[in-house]
Amino acid sequence: MKKSVRFLLFFLAIPVLFVMEGCQKNEEVLAPSDSNMDSELVLKSKSLNTFFGPSIPVGNGVARAWVSVDKQGTPTAVGINLSEMALSGLPDEPAQFVLDFPDMKGKNFYKHALVDWNPEGHEPPGVYDLPHFDFHFYIVPNEERIAIGPDDQEKFANAPASKYIPPLYWQIPGGVPQMGAHWADVTSPEFNGGIFTKTFIWGSYDGSFIFWEPMITLDYLLTQPDEVIPLRQPEAFQKDGWYATNYKISYTTSPNQYTIALTDLMFHAGE
């Protein structure tokens, strides 16, 4: 998320609102003979295949997006891997990184990922003004996201129907160009006397949810966490697709990398 005066006004109103995977051993790493090694790397296990998109430089390391599928090609998880060195050498100014998912994998439901690095955080002061990453998982193409303009106020304000909104989420007024409108979890610790370490955002545009966004501080990632966080579910979903029931933040030593993933995907028919 980016800076917004309306964003600040929303969070000042929060107190008022409150008043009223198990791991499997990898067997082999392969790349199809007719594909590019970097963009079509396949990690095979006994029950799942994980396909990787191309890697891009982040800090002193790299990042890449991936999708895991079962033997029928059904997506089970989507995620972003950051090599350990990606958390060092980060720029002093805000930066964005677009990550492509592997073509036509995981039913092609998730289209691309957008990673924002916020070295000084963003509004509101005292809440999200810590160095952190925003990890966006989009189900619309990158070109469609880029077309979201700064004057699209009616489309930002056009909220999905209530049955599509998870409990205890509230729309932040306004929206962010080339991103969308944001929905915050009002039960997060940072709104209840705690300190921001991680939170989960829903994102919409013109009446439809188009992305999901773990926001995670740099300091929290550096603790090398291994955590799976349940996600509250809405009553219904707008579009046929595979939706996360949990999200995961983890660090591994083989290889040394951080993973941020939407996990335990379940198919829901759109209503």
LINRAUR-V838860 format. One record per residue. RES is the residue in one small letter. BURIAL is b if it has 24 or more other ideal C-beta (glycine too) atoms within 12 Angstrom, else e. Layout:
RES;BURIAL  RES;BURIAL
This chain:
m;b  k;b  k;e  s;b  v;e  r;b  f;b  l;e  l;e  f;b  f;b  l;e  a;e  i;b  p;e  v;e  l;e  f;e  v;e  m;e  e;b  g;e  c;e  q;e  k;e  n;e  e;e  e;e  v;e  l;e  a;e  p;e  s;e  d;e  s;e  n;e  m;e  d;e  s;b  e;b  l;b  v;b  l;b  k;e  s;e  k;e  s;e  l;b  n;b  t;b  f;b  f;b  g;b  p;b  s;b  i;b  p;e  v;b  g;b  n;e  g;b  v;b  a;b  r;b  a;b  w;b  v;b  s;b  v;b  d;e  k;e  q;e  g;e  t;e  p;b  t;b  a;b  v;b  g;b  i;b  n;b  l;b  s;b  e;b  m;e  a;b  l;b  s;e  g;e  l;b  p;e  d;e  e;e  p;e  a;e  q;b  f;b  v;b  l;b  d;b  f;b  p;b  d;e  m;e  k;b  g;b  k;b  n;e  f;b  y;b  k;b  h;b  a;b  l;b  v;b  d;b  w;b  n;b  p;e  e;e  g;b  h;b  e;b  p;b  p;e  g;e  v;b  y;b  d;e  l;b  p;b  h;b  f;b  d;b  f;b  h;b  f;b  y;b  i;b  v;b  p;e  n;b  e;e  e;e  r;b  i;e  a;e  i;b  g;e  p;e  d;e  d;e  q;e  e;e  k;e  f;b  a;e  n;e  a;b  p;b  a;e  s;e  k;e  y;b  i;b  p;b  p;e  l;e  y;b  w;b  q;b  i;b  p;b  g;b  g;b  v;b  p;b  q;b  m;b  g;b  a;b  h;b  w;b  a;b  d;b  v;b  t;e  s;b  p;e  e;b  f;b  n;e  g;e  g;e  i;e  f;b  t;b  k;b  t;b  f;b  i;b  w;b  g;b  s;b  y;b  d;b  g;e  s;b  f;b  i;b  f;b  w;b  e;b  p;b  m;b  i;b  t;b  l;b  d;e  y;b  l;b  l;e  t;e  q;e  p;b  d;e  e;b  v;b  i;b  p;e  l;b  r;e  q;e  p;b  e;e  a;e  f;b  q;b  k;e  d;e  g;b  w;b  y;b  a;b  t;b  n;b  y;b  k;b  i;b  s;b  y;b  t;e  t;e  s;e  p;e  n;e  q;b  y;b  t;b  i;b  a;b  l;b  t;b  d;b  l;b  m;e  f;e  h;e  a;e  g;e  e;e
